[in-house]
């Protein structure tokens, strides 16, 4: 994606010997208006690895993507915020009842488990333990090119393989839509035992977005899945769940990463904290 959508368009017609540190710096400056510094750094790291091969093969003598003169910068990364508890309840009460089929399953699994998009789309009915109330997350789906999805037999991270608990709210939805086998999330014209296509997934998101608009509540659906992951982590923390359990539920490497990146301070929790501070101050000698 980095090569096709960005790098080839900027440098694809240049001879490899013409790409100097100045050319690379110009690329960084151009992309800084639309991409974060983190993403641009990933572009440069990718190209540095590719150009290392050119150096080894004697095509060029130096790697311009490893120049110490390069200054990598870009847009500031935006912090993904969890939904407030009231927003969560509104979605649960006003949006979920409007959904059905794959739209309902996708939205419900997002909100009640915090699973990643690819993990949800790769989930099969055979991997649900209804008796033990567990989902078995063991693969993910990507869309590497064009429209067809590709199932990877490993989740995104090495801690991604896990068995998140099915909450009663989600269990009732799964039971009502239960099938014997196949992918939970399917397009309207899904092929037999094939993962959902990228085009069908985009239409699925549009249908959920329409249900949100019809409900009269305002959500930024463009990052719904990411916000749901933050929401589940934050609400579990608000409920007093220990960090190790939250880490296992989301499939993160360490509890510290979960705490720093996924647990957002919320208004109600801040208010409780300030109330404790006020009471403490009132009792001070």
N, C-alpha and C positions, 0 to 999 in steps of 0.2 A: 504493500500500500504506500509506504514512504517513497519507494522508487517510482512507481507508476504515477502517483498523484502529485508528486512534488519534484523529486530530484531529476527524473528524466526530462520533465518539461523545462527545467531550468538549465540543465547541462547536457542533455542527451545528444545534442548535435555537435558538441565540442570534442576535439581530439583529446585523448587522455593526457597528453603532454602539455596541453594548453591550460589545464586546470591547476592554477597556482593558489597559494594562500590568499591572495587578493580576490580571486574569483570566489573562493569559499567564503570569505568574509562578506562579500557582496551578497551572496546567497543568504547568509545569516541575517543581514540587515533587511533584505527583502521579506524574508519569512517572519521577522520579528513582529510585524504588524498583525499577523493572523494566527501565529502559533506561540505556545508557551516556550520559555527557555528550556524546560525539561524535554519537550518534544523535539525541539531543534537539536539539542544535545544528542538525542537518540539518532537523529538523521546523521549527524557528524560521526558518531561512533560506528554506525553501520557502514558509512562510506570509508572510514579509516580502515575497517577490517577488509573491505573489498580492495582498497588500494595497496594494502600490505601484500596482497598476492601479486599485484603488478610490480612492486618493488622486488619481490622474491624472483619473479620471472625475468627481471632485467629490463622491463618495458620503461620504467621510470626509476630515477635514482633516489627521490625523496617523496614522502607521503605528505601532500599538502593539507590533508585533514588532521594531521598530527602537529601542525605548526604551533609553536608556543606563542606566536603573535595573535592567534585567533582569540576573539572575544565573543563568547556566546551569550546572547541575551534574547529576550522575547517578552510576550505578554505575561502579566502576573497570573499565576494559576488561581482559579476561583475555588473557594472552599465549598465542598458539597455539604449542604445542611440537611439534617434530619427533619422530617415533618414533626410539627408540634403535636402533642397528644390530641388536641381538639381537631386538627386537620386529619389525623389518623382515623378518629372516630367518624368524622364526616364521610371520609372515603368508604369506610366499612359500611356505614348505614345508608349512604345515598348513591354510591357508584356501583359497588359490587352487585346489588340486586338488579341493576340494569344490564349486567353482562351475562353471557352464556357461552358454553363450549370452551374453546381454547382461550378466548379473551378472559373469561372468568377464571380459568385455571391459572393462566399466566399471572394475572394481577393478584390473585389470592396467594399464590406461592411466593411472589415478590414480597407481599406485605406480611406474611406470617412466618417466613423462613429466612429472608435476607439472602437467598441464593442468587448467584450470578446469572445473567441473561443466558449465556451459553450452557450453563448447567441445567437451567430450567428447560430449554429447548431440546436438550439431549436426554432428558428424563423419560424413562419408559414405565408403563404400568407394571411390568414384571418386577420393577425395582422398588415397589412400594410394599412395605410390610404393614398391612392394615391391622393385624393383631397386635404387633409390637409397637405400632404407631411410629414408624420410622421410614424415612426416605433414604435410599442408598445412592449417594452422589459418587459416581465413578468415572464420568466422562464429561466432555463438553463439546460444543459445536462451534465451528467457525465458518465464515464465508470467504474463503481465500480469493476467489475470483468469480466474476459474473454472478450467477444467481443460486447455483446449487450449494447446499450446505455440506460440510464435511465433518463427520463425527470423529473426534480424537478420543482414544481409549484412556486418556489421562486428563484429570481436571487441570485448571489453569496453574495451580501451585501444587507442590508435593504434599501439602497438608490439605489439599482440596478434597481428597477422597475421605468421605465422612458419612455419618448417618444422622442427619438432623432430625430432631423430634417433630412429630406432626401435632400441632395444637388442635384442640377440639373444634375450633372455628374452621380450620382448614380441613380437618377430617370429614366433617359433614359435607363440604363441597366436593371433596374427592369421591366420597361414597355415592353422592348423587350423580356423578358423571363417570363412574367407574366402568372400565373396559378390561377385557382379559389380557390384551397385549397391545404393543405398539407405542408410538410416541404420544405423550400427553398433549403436546402442543403441535397442532397441525393446521395447514392452510385450508381454505375452502375447497380447493381442488387438489388436495394432497395425493401424491402417488403412493402406492402400496408400500408400507414399511420404509418410507423415505423421510428424512428429517425435513422440517419446514424450510422452504426456500427463503432467501433474503427478501424477495419481493413480497411474499406472503406474510413474512414477519412484519414488514413495514405497514402493510394493510391492517394487520392485527393491532398494531400500535395506534393506527388512525381510528379504528373502531373504539378502542378504549378511550382515546382522546375525545372522541365525539360524546361518549357517555359521560365523561367528566364535565364537558361543556353543558350538556343537557341537565346535569345535576345542579348547576348554578354555583358550584364551588370552583375556586381558582387554584390549579396546581400546575407546576412546571413539569409537564409530562416528558419533555425532551430528556430528562435525566431521572425518570421515575425509578428505574431499576437501581441505579446508584444511590438515590435518596432513600430507597427502601432498605438497602443494606445498612446505611447509616442509622435509619430509624429503628430497625430491629436491634442493632447494637446499643443505641442510646436508651431505648425503652427497657431493654433487659437490664442495663445498668441502673436506670431509674427504679426498677423493681427490686433491686438489691441482688441480682444474679452475680455470682463470682466471675472474675475476668477469664479464668480458664474455660469455663463453660461457654462464655460468649465467643471466645477464640475458636473453640471446637465447632460451635454452631455455624460460624461464618467461614470456617476453613482457612484461617490465617496462620502464619508461621509462629508468631509470638503474641502473647497478651498485650505486650507493650505497644506493638504496632496497632492492634485493635483499639487500644485506649487513646493513642495519640491521633490516629487518623479517622476513626469511625465514631467515637463517642462525642457528641456535640452537647454543650451546655444548653439547656432549654429553660424557657421563661419560668415555668412552674418550679423547676429545681433551683433556679437562681433565687426565686422569691422565698423558697423555704430556707435556703442558705442565709439570705439576708435577715429573715425573721429570727433565725438562731443567733445571728450576730447581734441583732437589736436586743434580744432577750439577755444575751451575755453582757452587752454594754450597760443595760439597765441595772444589772446586778453588781456592776463594778463598784468598788469602794471609792 
